[in-house]
Amino acid sequence: MLGQPLTMTQTDDFDILLTVNSHGWTNCFLSVKDKKIDLAITHVFGDPYVDLINSLSTLIDGQDNVNFFWYGEPGGHKFEVQKNMTKRDWVTVSIFEFGESFHEEPKSYDLVMDFEVKLKQLVTIFYFQLKKIQLLLQDKQYAKDRAGNFSFEMFHQFERLVKPYISF
């Protein structure tokens, strides 16, 4: 993880890489300016892609803030995304780490990253990472130990919402 958290910087120097691994795991690599984090996400306690899709869809539909959790074993990360009230096309993304297991209520959160990015950029980057996974899972060999880790139906609903939203 990071030595010191990245705190409130406004940037377009932001990227994400989602890698769906076999047997119920995903890695999410986030890069903001010169800070990088790697999140190991389990699919055992829920569907992290559905949580992400629901959160982004809610923001596109006009909600001001969302929270979602990506669990590890043990612990995980909490994402808080809040629209900037003066610049509505920007959001603050705060990522917190917690150490408790899934069945325990987190007692404390440690800030890992806190930054502002345009909502359209955040949605675009996540959409294309999910699209990449959807396309790769059409290959039978690739999908062999991964297919149960992705909701094609939810992705297609998300795609219908996102395409008009991200058109530049």
FENVEN-V606988 format. One record per residue. SS is DSSP state (H for helix, E for strand, C for the rest). PHI is phi in radians with two decimals (none if undefined). NEAR is the number of other ideal C-beta (glycine too) atoms within 10 Angstrom. Layout:
BEGIN
<<SS	PHI	NEAR> <SS	PHI	NEAR>>
END
This chain:
BEGIN
<<C	none	10> <C	-1.46	12> <C	-1.24	5> <C	-2.01	7> <C	-1.18	18> <E	-1.41	20> <E	-2.00	10> <E	0.30	11> <E	-2.18	15> <E	-1.65	12> <C	-2.69	13> <C	-2.01	8> <C	-1.53	11> <E	-2.53	18> <E	-2.67	12> <E	-2.41	14> <E	-2.25	13> <E	-1.80	21> <E	-2.17	14> <E	-1.48	25> <E	-1.75	14> <C	-1.32	11> <C	1.05	11> <C	1.50	16> <E	-2.25	17> <E	-2.34	20> <E	-1.93	13> <E	-2.12	20> <E	-1.80	13> <E	-1.98	22> <E	-2.26	13> <E	-2.28	21> <C	0.94	11> <C	-1.76	7> <E	-1.77	16> <E	-2.33	13> <E	-2.34	18> <E	-2.18	11> <E	-1.88	20> <E	-1.63	16> <E	-2.07	27> <E	-1.65	18> <C	-1.73	20> <C	-1.18	11> <C	-1.65	17> <C	2.83	15> <C	-1.98	15> <H	-1.10	23> <H	-1.24	25> <H	-1.12	16> <H	-1.05	18> <H	-1.13	22> <H	-1.06	23> <H	-1.07	15> <H	-1.14	19> <H	-1.14	23> <H	-1.07	18> <H	-1.11	15> <H	-1.15	20> <H	-1.06	17> <C	-1.33	9> <C	1.96	8> <C	-1.15	13> <C	-1.46	13> <E	-2.72	13> <E	-2.50	19> <E	-2.29	13> <E	-2.62	19> <E	-2.03	17> <E	-2.06	22> <E	-1.59	22> <C	-1.91	18> <C	-2.43	14> <C	-1.54	13> <C	1.29	15> <E	2.79	23> <E	-2.37	24> <E	-1.88	17> <E	-1.88	18> <E	-2.08	17> <E	-2.16	22> <E	-2.32	17> <E	-1.21	18> <C	-1.28	15> <C	-1.25	8> <C	-1.70	6> <C	-2.05	11> <C	-1.13	11> <C	-1.53	10> <E	-1.89	18> <E	-2.25	24> <E	-1.68	16> <E	-1.91	18> <E	-2.05	19> <E	-2.05	24> <E	-2.07	20> <E	-1.88	21> <E	-2.41	20> <C	-1.80	14> <C	-1.26	14> <C	-1.31	14> <C	-1.00	15> <C	-1.35	7> <C	-1.86	11> <C	-1.24	6> <C	-1.02	15> <C	-1.55	8> <C	-2.69	9> <C	-2.18	15> <E	-1.95	12> <E	-1.15	14> <E	-1.83	19> <E	-2.59	23> <E	-2.60	17> <E	-2.62	21> <E	-1.97	18> <E	-2.58	20> <E	-1.15	17> <H	-1.02	19> <H	-1.08	17> <H	-1.17	17> <H	-1.03	18> <H	-1.11	20> <H	-1.04	15> <H	-1.13	18> <H	-1.13	20> <H	-1.01	20> <H	-1.22	14> <H	-1.20	19> <H	-1.17	22> <H	-1.10	14> <H	-1.01	14> <H	-1.11	19> <H	-1.02	16> <H	-1.20	10> <H	-1.09	14> <C	-1.26	18> <C	-1.37	10> <C	-1.47	10> <H	-1.04	8> <H	-1.14	6> <H	-1.10	15> <H	-1.34	16> <C	-0.80	10> <C	-1.90	13> <C	-2.21	20> <H	-0.97	13> <H	-1.25	11> <H	-1.68	21> <C	-2.56	20> <C	-1.62	15> <H	-1.09	11> <H	-1.08	8> <H	-1.10	17> <H	-1.11	20> <H	-1.13	10> <H	-1.11	13> <H	-1.09	24> <H	-1.05	14> <H	-1.12	9> <H	-1.35	16> <H	-1.33	23> <H	-0.93	10> <H	-1.20	8> <H	-1.20	16> <H	-1.60	15> <C	-1.09	7> <C	-1.68	4>>
END
